[in-house]
């Protein structure tokens, strides 16, 4: 059995739900990545990269093109996000990453990109049903993830709001498509998102700590 087949094999069954190794491992690594993002650690990006690779295997095997495509974007954005955080230009005095609220113009761009992107990707999935079993929720999660990770790379507090909106759709979608562990983990994501949002929010109120050193 090769690695891909093993990752897509069943790990165990709980409450009638079949848990796959790829679903479980990928989401556990994703939780670690989110916790590292909460702590504003640069290691959030390698963790997101690894999670994206594992979940890509999971969703591709289930023919969920939107979710699989989302993981491709996670991989690309994780590589890109690592670069600006590693430059040190967003570094705070405590060695972590400085964070801020987006400007109203940036918020408008994020919302507009999310809306137009969802319409475009959802339209594509609708026109080609073989790409996704759930075209509009899949498109929403795909585009929402891109927006959230972009905002995270830019150190915007709004990235937490974007993740929360993705979770609201991700939980029922994962349960409906047989990824029960993803569904359970998305609930935990929701709690971490709320805590992370509070931490970053408070950071914006302490400019003495957030002053750039580079």
Order of alpha helices (4+ residues) and beta strands (2+ residues): alpha-beta-beta-alpha-alpha-alpha-alpha-alpha-alpha-alpha-alpha
